[in-house]
């Protein structure tokens, strides 16, 4: 599924717990009705692109290709994040 919107919140989480396998969970807005509001950037993509960090993507526009896995989670297969900040930070 092709998605585009704005990253509201980005967090790093260990999945499965105790595995030392880190994923980035993105809570997004601006997607169409019926599209997921939470997507997961897998460990492999985080290793490929060091710019994918929670502080760097939060508040920015993105385009992604995602697919639903067996557990029902939407997992990102490819992602591009905009260079400029689109949302104001909590201190603004």
Secondary structure, 3 states (H helix, E strand, C coil): CEEEEEEEEEEEEECCCCCCCEEEEEEEECCCCCCCCEEEECHHHHHHCCCCCHHHHCCEEEEEEEEECCCCCEEEEEEEEEEEECCCCCCC
